[in-house]
């Protein structure tokens, strides 16, 4: 099994390298020009991208805490611990698919930290991250309709009602999942797992609507980060075009075919921006520069996990000492 994993990992890396090499050749990217663009990027723009990346990690951590509280966790992870483990997932997401990276970081945290950060890190994380993909799927349909209609209808006119319907449908879908788990719990090989989901009440409609709303906010923040890449580097990819492209990018990279969607992300961005009227060279250069900036900011966010987790541990020790002092002597 280990050998098979190594083979699949090597094949994934090779596929990413081939995709990037093909994109560079297809877009006739000049390496020197790319390096110059990055060297002259506005520092305040890079800082803004990093702050938005940190805010994305924070929102993901808060969703995790919301789910744990809904499930009745005795001690849901603190904000610092949740942010720290999520930040590690953000950094690992540059080498692994984002969803898998977050699962790995939180699972390790739940095993290595005391008390555990979560009794069910895999289920909670997959459920939480699923709302980001759900929003992207809804908006990807709008992007497809936008192109099918010959771009004669504003994408925003398609997206706004779709998101309203999506928010309403999230509660209904969660209710149906809860009923399914209850119905299937008494029988089958998945009995214990489904019963656990039903008892944890993860699929409460009100919680699902809140998680969906946060996913919409995260989508908008991600698009704004892409817009900041344009402003920071002077590569003129309009913000509305980036909103149109982003759903397809998220959907295309949802399956773990290459590490962090490397190559797939860039090809999708470049293709959609080209369809929207950008030159192939500009679209390709923007996609590659955006990858580098997001990569750098994600690593910084990951490094911020170290002081966050250290501070959380210190606060826990301090609270434990205060509890011991406040306890009356027998």
HULINBEL-V176472 format. One record per helix or strand of 3 or more residues. SS is the DSSP state (~ for helix, > for strand). FROM is the first residue (numbers start at 1). LEN is the number of residues. If there is no record, write none. Layout:
# HULINBEL-V176472
SS&FROM&LEN, SS&FROM&LEN
This chain:
# HULINBEL-V176472
~&2&25, ~&31&9, ~&43&28, ~&79&14, ~&98&15, ~&121&28, ~&155&30, ~&191&10, ~&205&29, ~&239&14, ~&259&3, ~&264&12, ~&280&47
